[in-house]
C-alpha cells in the first residue's frame, strides 16, 4: 500500500520539481480554486468541501470537525484564530477495523486535509494524541498552523478508543499501524497539495501531542525523507529495555493508594518512579482518569498473556490481586513481550531537525522517564545537532487541567506555537 502511494508521490515530485524550491511566497489562490481536481491517492472514500472557514471558529458550526475529539486537551483561554477560507477533504483509506464512528462511517483510517486559499508553501502532518480520532488536534495545532498559512493533514492512526488493542493479529500490531498511517497520509497529502497549488510543499513538518509526539519521533527516525522537521509535544517513549510506561505506571498503581492514605514511604516510591516533586496536586486526577486504564490497555496491546483470558485486566485492582496490573513487572516478562515493544521502539536516530517540548510536572509521562531520556538517546546516537529541547516549567500533560488548577500550571500550547516559528526559521 505504502509503496503504491510512494510511486504516485514520486511522480508528482518529479513533475513539480522546477517550482518546488519556492519558500514562503503566498499562493494568492482564488477561493477553493482547483477543488474539483483533488484526489487523495489510495483513499477508499473522500468528500471535498469548499469552506469559508477552516478553523474551529467555523468548522464546529459547519459540521467539519467533531468537538468531542479535542475536548479537554486545551485551556479555555486558548485563542481561537479565524479568517481562513479554503478546501477541506475528509475520507478514509482501506482498513478492516471499525472503531471510528465519525460521520457515521464506522471505518478506521479516517483522515482530514485542510488547504487554505492563502497558502504559505508549508504542510503540517499530524497523528492524533491518545486514542482519539482525526480531529483531536484541531484546537491545539490545526487552528494555528492554518492561520499561519500552512496546509494541514491529520489521521486517526488506523484505530481508536479504549479497545484499540483489539485491532491487529499479534502484539504491537495496532501501534505499528499508527506509524504506517502517518506515513501513508504524509505521502498522500503532498500529492493533494501539489494538485491544489501546482507545486509540492517547500517544507513539511510532522507535529503531534503525546502519542502523536511519539509518531513525530518515529517518522523522523524512519522516514526523514518525507519531512523537513518535527515538533514533538511530550511524545510517548517506547524502549525495549526501558524506561517505558510499563515501568512507572504500575509503580504508581501500587504506591498511590498508600500515599493517599498518608504513607511517606509510598510518597517516596512515587518520586522514585519518576513523578516530579511538586506534582502531587495532580496525582488524584491522574489516579482516577489516566494511570489505570492507560496501563491496562497498552499492556493488553503488547503483553496480552499477562492476565490470561481477561480483556485488559481488572480495573482498579489492589496490589496482590491475581492478574493485577499494579503488580506488572515489565523487566521479568518473557522475551516475546520485549520483542513486541521493540517493534515500536525508538532509537534516537532522528534524520531531520526536531524540537521537543515537555512539561516538568507531567504526571502521565513523567519528564525524567520520557523526554529527558529521549534527549540522551539522541545525543548518544550522535544526532544532537538536529535536536532542541524545551523543558516547560510547571507544564502538565494536558493543557485542559490549566483551568482546573488556576495559577499552578503553565500551558504548553503557547510554547508549541513559538516552537513552530522557531522550527520554520531553523529548517529554512
NUTORVEX-16205 format. One record per residue (C-alpha): residue number from 1; x, y, z. Coordinates in steps of 0.1 Angstrom, whole numbers. Example, Ala and Ser with C-alpha at 12.3 -4.5 7.8 and 13.67 -1.06 7.14 Angstrom:
// residues 2
NODE    i      x      y      z
NODE    1    123    -45     78
NODE    2    137    -11     71
This chain:
// residues 428
NODE    i      x      y      z
NODE    1      0      0      0
NODE    2     27     25     10
NODE    3     49     16    -20
NODE    4     20     22    -43
NODE    5     14     57    -29
NODE    6     51     64    -29
NODE    7     52     58    -67
NODE    8     24     84    -71
NODE    9     42    108    -48
NODE   10     74    104    -67
NODE   11     57    112   -100
NODE   12     43    144    -85
NODE   13     77    154    -71
NODE   14     94    149   -105
NODE   15     66    168   -123
NODE   16     67    197    -98
NODE   17    105    199    -93
NODE   18    110    232   -113
NODE   19     88    251    -88
NODE   20     93    231    -57
NODE   21    122    253    -44
NODE   22     99    282    -36
NODE   23     98    291      1
NODE   24     71    312     17
NODE   25     56    331    -13
NODE   26     18    331     -7
NODE   27     -3    314    -33
NODE   28    -30    341    -35
NODE   29    -53    314    -49
NODE   30    -89    322    -56
NODE   31   -114    308    -32
NODE   32   -114    270    -34
NODE   33    -95    270    -67
NODE   34    -89    235    -82
NODE   35   -111    219    -56
NODE   36   -126    197    -83
NODE   37    -92    183    -92
NODE   38    -84    169    -58
NODE   39    -79    132    -55
NODE   40    -63    116    -24
NODE   41    -41     87    -36
NODE   42    -53     53    -24
NODE   43    -83     67     -5
NODE   44   -114     45     -4
NODE   45   -136     74      2
NODE   46   -133    112      1
NODE   47   -156    142      4
NODE   48   -144    176     -7
NODE   49   -159    208      7
NODE   50   -153    245     -1
NODE   51   -155    263     33
NODE   52   -155    299     43
NODE   53   -137    289     75
NODE   54   -112    261     80
NODE   55   -106    267    117
NODE   56   -128    256    145
NODE   57   -143    291    145
NODE   58   -163    278    116
NODE   59   -160    241    113
NODE   60   -179    234    146
NODE   61   -210    250    131
NODE   62   -205    236     96
NODE   63   -200    201    109
NODE   64   -164    198     96
NODE   65   -149    189    129
NODE   66   -161    169    159
NODE   67   -156    187    192
NODE   68   -156    155    212
NODE   69   -123    146    195
NODE   70   -105    175    211
NODE   71   -124    182    243
NODE   72   -102    186    273
NODE   73    -69    190    255
NODE   74    -66    228    257
NODE   75    -73    255    282
NODE   76   -105    276    278
NODE   77    -85    308    273
NODE   78    -66    295    243
NODE   79    -71    320    214
NODE   80    -92    308    185
NODE   81    -79    321    152
NODE   82   -103    327    123
NODE   83   -105    341     88
NODE   84    -90    310     69
NODE   85   -111    301     39
NODE   86   -102    271     18
NODE   87   -108    234     10
NODE   88   -114    205     33
NODE   89   -111    169     23
NODE   90   -125    142     46
NODE   91   -122    105     39
NODE   92   -106     72     48
NODE   93    -81     47     34
NODE   94    -89     10     31
NODE   95    -90     -7     65
NODE   96   -107    -36     82
NODE   97   -113    -21    117
NODE   98   -144      0    125
NODE   99   -137     18    158
NODE  100   -141     54    143
NODE  101   -178     64    142
NODE  102   -172     99    129
NODE  103   -195    109    100
NODE  104   -214     76    107
NODE  105   -188     58     86
NODE  106   -178     33    113
NODE  107   -145     29     95
NODE  108   -109     35    106
NODE  109    -80     51     88
NODE  110   -101     83     86
NODE  111    -82    115     77
NODE  112    -88    152     72
NODE  113    -69    175     49
NODE  114    -73    213     50
NODE  115    -59    235     22
NODE  116    -62    273     29
NODE  117    -67    297      0
NODE  118    -38    318     12
NODE  119    -10    291     14
NODE  120     25    298     27
NODE  121     41    268     10
NODE  122     42    245     40
NODE  123     24    214     52
NODE  124     19    201     87
NODE  125     11    164     92
NODE  126     -2    150    124
NODE  127    -14    119    141
NODE  128    -40    121    170
NODE  129    -30    120    206
NODE  130    -41     92    229
NODE  131    -66     71    212
NODE  132    -86    100    198
NODE  133    -98    105    163
NODE  134    -87    126    134
NODE  135   -100    160    146
NODE  136    -82    157    180
NODE  137    -56    183    171
NODE  138    -80    209    156
NODE  139    -78    233    186
NODE  140    -42    227    198
NODE  141    -25    226    164
NODE  142    -46    229    133
NODE  143    -62    263    141
NODE  144    -29    279    145
NODE  145    -10    264    116
NODE  146    -39    271     93
NODE  147    -39    308    104
NODE  148     -2    309     95
NODE  149    -10    296     60
NODE  150      1    260     63
NODE  151    -19    232     48
NODE  152    -28    206     75
NODE  153    -34    169     74
NODE  154    -44    146    103
NODE  155    -51    109    107
NODE  156    -69     88    134
NODE  157    -39     64    132
NODE  158    -60     34    120
NODE  159    -77     25    153
NODE  160    -93     45    181
NODE  161   -109     42    215
NODE  162   -101     23    246
NODE  163   -103    -10    228
NODE  164    -78     -1    201
NODE  165    -58    -32    212
NODE  166    -84    -54    195
NODE  167    -70    -43    161
NODE  168    -43    -65    146
NODE  169    -33   -101    149
NODE  170     -2   -100    171
NODE  171     11    -79    200
NODE  172     21    -44    188
NODE  173      1    -45    155
NODE  174    -23    -17    165
NODE  175      5      7    175
NODE  176     27     -3    145
NODE  177     -3      7    123
NODE  178     -2     42    137
NODE  179     32     47    121
NODE  180     21     33     88
NODE  181    -10     55     87
NODE  182     11     87     93
NODE  183     35     77     65
NODE  184      5     70     42
NODE  185    -11    103     49
NODE  186     21    123     46
NODE  187     27    110     11
NODE  188     -9    114      1
NODE  189    -11    149     15
NODE  190     20    160     -5
NODE  191      2    148    -37
NODE  192    -30    166    -28
NODE  193    -11    198    -20
NODE  194      5    197    -55
NODE  195    -29    192    -70
NODE  196    -43    222    -53
NODE  197    -14    247    -56
NODE  198      6    234    -86
NODE  199     37    225    -66
NODE  200     47    203    -37
NODE  201     53    218     -2
NODE  202     85    237      3
NODE  203     86    224     38
NODE  204     68    196     56
NODE  205     66    194     94
NODE  206     55    165    115
NODE  207     37    176    146
NODE  208     19    159    174
NODE  209     10    156    211
NODE  210     16    126    234
NODE  211     11     95    212
NODE  212     12    120    183
NODE  213     46    132    195
NODE  214     58     96    195
NODE  215     47     94    159
NODE  216     68    125    151
NODE  217     98    109    167
NODE  218     93     76    148
NODE  219     88     94    115
NODE  220    120    114    118
NODE  221    139     82    127
NODE  222    124     60     99
NODE  223    112     84     72
NODE  224    132    116     74
NODE  225    130    119     36
NODE  226     93    128     40
NODE  227     98    158     63
NODE  228    119    189     69
NODE  229    115    188    106
NODE  230     93    178    135
NODE  231     75    192    166
NODE  232     72    167    194
NODE  233     48    178    222
NODE  234     56    153    251
NODE  235     58    122    229
NODE  236     54     88    244
NODE  237     88     70    248
NODE  238     89     33    240
NODE  239    122     14    245
NODE  240    125    -24    246
NODE  241    147    -24    277
NODE  242    130      5    294
NODE  243    122     30    306
NODE  244     87     30    293
NODE  245     53     34    307
NODE  246     53     -2    320
NODE  247     79      8    345
NODE  248     63     39    360
NODE  249     26     33    357
NODE  250     25      0    377
NODE  251     46     18    403
NODE  252     20     45    406
NODE  253     -8     20    408
NODE  254     10      2    437
NODE  255     21     33    456
NODE  256     -6     58    452
NODE  257    -33     42    474
NODE  258     -9     41    503
NODE  259      3     76    496
NODE  260    -33     89    496
NODE  261    -37     72    530
NODE  262     -7     92    543
NODE  263     23     69    538
NODE  264     56     88    535
NODE  265     72     56    522
NODE  266     47     54    494
NODE  267     53     91    486
NODE  268     90     83    482
NODE  269     81     54    460
NODE  270     61     77    437
NODE  271     91    101    435
NODE  272    115     71    429
NODE  273     92     60    400
NODE  274     98     94    383
NODE  275     69    115    393
NODE  276     82    150    399
NODE  277     82    167    434
NODE  278     56    194    433
NODE  279     33    174    411
NODE  280     14    158    440
NODE  281    -17    180    435
NODE  282    -21    164    401
NODE  283    -20    128    413
NODE  284    -56    123    424
NODE  285    -69    133    389
NODE  286    -44    110    372
NODE  287    -53     82    396
NODE  288    -89     85    386
NODE  289    -86     92    349
NODE  290    -53     81    334
NODE  291    -30     57    352
NODE  292    -51     26    355
NODE  293    -67     24    320
NODE  294    -35     35    303
NODE  295    -15      7    319
NODE  296    -42    -19    312
NODE  297    -50    -12    276
NODE  298    -14     -7    265
NODE  299     -3    -37    284
NODE  300    -31    -57    267
NODE  301    -18    -45    233
NODE  302     18    -55    239
NODE  303     15    -83    265
NODE  304    -20    -99    263
NODE  305    -10   -131    280
NODE  306     -2   -114    314
NODE  307    -38   -116    325
NODE  308    -48   -148    309
NODE  309    -82   -147    292
NODE  310    -91   -113    307
NODE  311    -95    -84    283
NODE  312    -73    -56    296
NODE  313    -71    -68    332
NODE  314    -91    -58    363
NODE  315    -99    -21    367
NODE  316    -85     -5    399
NODE  317    -74    -38    414
NODE  318    -54    -37    446
NODE  319    -18    -50    446
NODE  320    -18    -87    454
NODE  321    -49    -94    434
NODE  322    -42   -122    408
NODE  323    -36   -108    373
NODE  324    -35    -72    386
NODE  325    -16    -46    366
NODE  326     -5    -29    398
NODE  327     19    -58    401
NODE  328     31    -58    365
NODE  329     69    -62    362
NODE  330     80    -55    327
NODE  331    116    -65    333
NODE  332    106   -100    342
NODE  333     82   -106    313
NODE  334     92   -131    286
NODE  335    114   -121    257
NODE  336     84   -122    234
NODE  337     70    -92    252
NODE  338    102    -72    249
NODE  339    103    -81    212
NODE  340     68    -67    208
NODE  341     79    -35    223
NODE  342    110    -35    202
NODE  343     88    -34    171
NODE  344     76      1    180
NODE  345    106     13    200
NODE  346    125     45    194
NODE  347    163     47    189
NODE  348    171     84    190
NODE  349    185     82    154
NODE  350    165    112    140
NODE  351    173    123    105
NODE  352    158    158    104
NODE  353    156    187    129
NODE  354    133    180    159
NODE  355    121    203    187
NODE  356    107    185    218
NODE  357     86    202    244
NODE  358     77    186    277
NODE  359     62    198    310
NODE  360     82    193    342
NODE  361     50    184    361
NODE  362     38    159    335
NODE  363     21    132    357
NODE  364     11    108    329
NODE  365     45    106    312
NODE  366     70    119    338
NODE  367     96    140    321
NODE  368    125    122    338
NODE  369    114     89    324
NODE  370    105    102    289
NODE  371    118    132    271
NODE  372    149    136    294
NODE  373    157    100    283
NODE  374    149    106    247
NODE  375    172    136    247
NODE  376    201    114    259
NODE  377    193     88    233
NODE  378    195    114    205
NODE  379    228    127    218
NODE  380    242     91    223
NODE  381    232     84    187
NODE  382    253    113    175
NODE  383    222    133    164
NODE  384    225    162    189
NODE  385    229    189    163
NODE  386    194    180    150
NODE  387    177    184    183
NODE  388    164    212    205
NODE  389    147    205    238
NODE  390    124    228    257
NODE  391    115    218    293
NODE  392     84    237    302
NODE  393     84    246    339
NODE  394     51    236    356
NODE  395     37    222    324
NODE  396     14    192    326
NODE  397      5    165    301
NODE  398    -29    181    290
NODE  399    -35    219    290
NODE  400    -71    213    299
NODE  401    -60    210    335
NODE  402    -48    246    335
NODE  403    -84    256    341
NODE  404    -88    231    369
NODE  405    -57    244    388
NODE  406    -56    281    382
NODE  407    -22    296    388
NODE  408     -5    263    393
NODE  409      2    251    357
NODE  410     19    266    327
NODE  411      0    259    294
NODE  412     23    243    268
NODE  413      3    254    237
NODE  414     19    289    236
NODE  415     53    274    238
NODE  416     44    250    210
NODE  417     33    279    188
NODE  418     66    297    194
NODE  419     84    264    186
NODE  420     66    263    153
NODE  421     81    296    143
NODE  422    115    285    157
NODE  423    114    253    136
NODE  424    104    272    105
NODE  425    133    295    108
NODE  426    157    267    117
NODE  427    148    245     87
NODE  428    146    274     63
